[in-house]
Amino acid sequence: MKKNSRGIKYKQRTILVWNEVASFYHKRWAKNEIGPFAVTKKLLDLTKIKKGDNMLDLACGTG
């Protein structure tokens, strides 16, 4: 067994699991009033982002 093959298998398994549950998660939690999106509008309002501003997406969303 290669030294890194356990890590690769773990990553592949993790991706498979999240791909299977992603649609359920999004349907259940991707609403403005619940889950991680409950504060999104408020957060964006507080940042005062304007057209033309640069942003860094840290991949913190539901995918």
mmCIF file of the C-alpha atoms, coordinates in Angstrom:
data_MODEL
# 
_entry.id   MODEL 
# 
loop_
_atom_site.group_PDB 
_atom_site.id 
_atom_site.type_symbol 
_atom_site.label_atom_id 
_atom_site.label_alt_id 
_atom_site.label_comp_id 
_atom_site.label_asym_id 
_atom_site.label_entity_id 
_atom_site.label_seq_id 
_atom_site.pdbx_PDB_ins_code 
_atom_site.Cartn_x 
_atom_site.Cartn_y 
_atom_site.Cartn_z 
_atom_site.occupancy 
_atom_site.B_iso_or_equiv 
_atom_site.pdbx_formal_charge 
_atom_site.auth_seq_id 
_atom_site.auth_comp_id 
_atom_site.auth_asym_id 
_atom_site.auth_atom_id 
_atom_site.pdbx_PDB_model_num 
ATOM 1  C CA . MET A 1 1  ? 0.000   0.000  0.000  1.00 0.00 ? 1  MET A CA 1 
ATOM 2  C CA . LYS A 1 2  ? 1.345   3.392  -0.915 1.00 0.00 ? 2  LYS A CA 1 
ATOM 3  C CA . LYS A 1 3  ? 2.081   5.778  1.913  1.00 0.00 ? 3  LYS A CA 1 
ATOM 4  C CA . ASN A 1 4  ? -0.545  8.313  0.790  1.00 0.00 ? 4  ASN A CA 1 
ATOM 5  C CA . SER A 1 5  ? -3.241  5.918  -0.439 1.00 0.00 ? 5  SER A CA 1 
ATOM 6  C CA . ARG A 1 6  ? -5.152  6.034  2.884  1.00 0.00 ? 6  ARG A CA 1 
ATOM 7  C CA . GLY A 1 7  ? -5.385  9.800  2.601  1.00 0.00 ? 7  GLY A CA 1 
ATOM 8  C CA . ILE A 1 8  ? -6.576  9.610  -0.994 1.00 0.00 ? 8  ILE A CA 1 
ATOM 9  C CA . LYS A 1 9  ? -9.201  6.989  -0.121 1.00 0.00 ? 9  LYS A CA 1 
ATOM 10 C CA . TYR A 1 10 ? -10.395 9.115  2.803  1.00 0.00 ? 10 TYR A CA 1 
ATOM 11 C CA . LYS A 1 11 ? -10.778 12.155 0.551  1.00 0.00 ? 11 LYS A CA 1 
ATOM 12 C CA . GLN A 1 12 ? -12.624 10.138 -2.098 1.00 0.00 ? 12 GLN A CA 1 
ATOM 13 C CA . ARG A 1 13 ? -14.992 8.701  0.517  1.00 0.00 ? 13 ARG A CA 1 
ATOM 14 C CA . THR A 1 14 ? -15.614 12.143 2.006  1.00 0.00 ? 14 THR A CA 1 
ATOM 15 C CA . ILE A 1 15 ? -16.436 13.614 -1.417 1.00 0.00 ? 15 ILE A CA 1 
ATOM 16 C CA . LEU A 1 16 ? -18.802 10.719 -2.143 1.00 0.00 ? 16 LEU A CA 1 
ATOM 17 C CA . VAL A 1 17 ? -20.663 11.176 1.151  1.00 0.00 ? 17 VAL A CA 1 
ATOM 18 C CA . TRP A 1 18 ? -21.036 14.942 0.745  1.00 0.00 ? 18 TRP A CA 1 
ATOM 19 C CA . ASN A 1 19 ? -22.191 14.547 -2.862 1.00 0.00 ? 19 ASN A CA 1 
ATOM 20 C CA . GLU A 1 20 ? -24.902 12.171 -1.632 1.00 0.00 ? 20 GLU A CA 1 
ATOM 21 C CA . VAL A 1 21 ? -26.205 14.470 1.115  1.00 0.00 ? 21 VAL A CA 1 
ATOM 22 C CA . ALA A 1 22 ? -25.661 17.855 -0.571 1.00 0.00 ? 22 ALA A CA 1 
ATOM 23 C CA . SER A 1 23 ? -29.078 18.127 -2.209 1.00 0.00 ? 23 SER A CA 1 
ATOM 24 C CA . PHE A 1 24 ? -30.881 17.239 1.036  1.00 0.00 ? 24 PHE A CA 1 
ATOM 25 C CA . TYR A 1 25 ? -28.759 19.690 3.002  1.00 0.00 ? 25 TYR A CA 1 
ATOM 26 C CA . HIS A 1 26 ? -29.399 22.457 0.497  1.00 0.00 ? 26 HIS A CA 1 
ATOM 27 C CA . LYS A 1 27 ? -33.183 21.852 0.385  1.00 0.00 ? 27 LYS A CA 1 
ATOM 28 C CA . ARG A 1 28 ? -33.435 21.782 4.165  1.00 0.00 ? 28 ARG A CA 1 
ATOM 29 C CA . TRP A 1 29 ? -31.012 24.542 5.168  1.00 0.00 ? 29 TRP A CA 1 
ATOM 30 C CA . ALA A 1 30 ? -30.633 26.902 2.193  1.00 0.00 ? 30 ALA A CA 1 
ATOM 31 C CA . LYS A 1 31 ? -33.417 29.215 3.290  1.00 0.00 ? 31 LYS A CA 1 
ATOM 32 C CA . ASN A 1 32 ? -33.114 32.820 4.379  1.00 0.00 ? 32 ASN A CA 1 
ATOM 33 C CA . GLU A 1 33 ? -34.734 32.243 7.761  1.00 0.00 ? 33 GLU A CA 1 
ATOM 34 C CA . ILE A 1 34 ? -32.825 29.140 8.957  1.00 0.00 ? 34 ILE A CA 1 
ATOM 35 C CA . GLY A 1 35 ? -29.422 27.546 8.846  1.00 0.00 ? 35 GLY A CA 1 
ATOM 36 C CA . PRO A 1 36 ? -26.262 29.318 7.754  1.00 0.00 ? 36 PRO A CA 1 
ATOM 37 C CA . PHE A 1 37 ? -28.165 31.720 5.504  1.00 0.00 ? 37 PHE A CA 1 
ATOM 38 C CA . ALA A 1 38 ? -30.128 33.324 8.332  1.00 0.00 ? 38 ALA A CA 1 
ATOM 39 C CA . VAL A 1 39 ? -27.524 36.067 8.704  1.00 0.00 ? 39 VAL A CA 1 
ATOM 40 C CA . THR A 1 40 ? -26.258 36.361 5.128  1.00 0.00 ? 40 THR A CA 1 
ATOM 41 C CA . LYS A 1 41 ? -28.164 39.524 4.172  1.00 0.00 ? 41 LYS A CA 1 
ATOM 42 C CA . LYS A 1 42 ? -27.265 41.235 7.438  1.00 0.00 ? 42 LYS A CA 1 
ATOM 43 C CA . LEU A 1 43 ? -23.606 40.290 7.010  1.00 0.00 ? 43 LEU A CA 1 
ATOM 44 C CA . LEU A 1 44 ? -23.538 41.619 3.457  1.00 0.00 ? 44 LEU A CA 1 
ATOM 45 C CA . ASP A 1 45 ? -25.239 44.843 4.548  1.00 0.00 ? 45 ASP A CA 1 
ATOM 46 C CA . LEU A 1 46 ? -22.660 45.338 7.305  1.00 0.00 ? 46 LEU A CA 1 
ATOM 47 C CA . THR A 1 47 ? -19.719 44.861 4.930  1.00 0.00 ? 47 THR A CA 1 
ATOM 48 C CA . LYS A 1 48 ? -21.032 47.613 2.638  1.00 0.00 ? 48 LYS A CA 1 
ATOM 49 C CA . ILE A 1 49 ? -19.740 45.803 -0.447 1.00 0.00 ? 49 ILE A CA 1 
ATOM 50 C CA . LYS A 1 50 ? -20.189 47.887 -3.585 1.00 0.00 ? 50 LYS A CA 1 
ATOM 51 C CA . LYS A 1 51 ? -20.128 47.093 -7.279 1.00 0.00 ? 51 LYS A CA 1 
ATOM 52 C CA . GLY A 1 52 ? -16.497 46.937 -8.352 1.00 0.00 ? 52 GLY A CA 1 
ATOM 53 C CA . ASP A 1 53 ? -15.173 45.877 -4.928 1.00 0.00 ? 53 ASP A CA 1 
ATOM 54 C CA . ASN A 1 54 ? -12.875 42.858 -4.791 1.00 0.00 ? 54 ASN A CA 1 
ATOM 55 C CA . MET A 1 55 ? -13.738 39.862 -2.612 1.00 0.00 ? 55 MET A CA 1 
ATOM 56 C CA . LEU A 1 56 ? -12.096 36.606 -1.631 1.00 0.00 ? 56 LEU A CA 1 
ATOM 57 C CA . ASP A 1 57 ? -14.415 33.590 -1.576 1.00 0.00 ? 57 ASP A CA 1 
ATOM 58 C CA . LEU A 1 58 ? -13.190 31.190 1.104  1.00 0.00 ? 58 LEU A CA 1 
ATOM 59 C CA . ALA A 1 59 ? -15.541 28.427 -0.041 1.00 0.00 ? 59 ALA A CA 1 
ATOM 60 C CA . CYS A 1 60 ? -17.679 28.646 3.063  1.00 0.00 ? 60 CYS A CA 1 
ATOM 61 C CA . GLY A 1 61 ? -20.977 28.032 1.276  1.00 0.00 ? 61 GLY A CA 1 
ATOM 62 C CA . THR A 1 62 ? -23.009 24.946 0.540  1.00 0.00 ? 62 THR A CA 1 
ATOM 63 C CA . GLY A 1 63 ? -21.189 24.336 -2.670 1.00 0.00 ? 63 GLY A CA 1 
# 
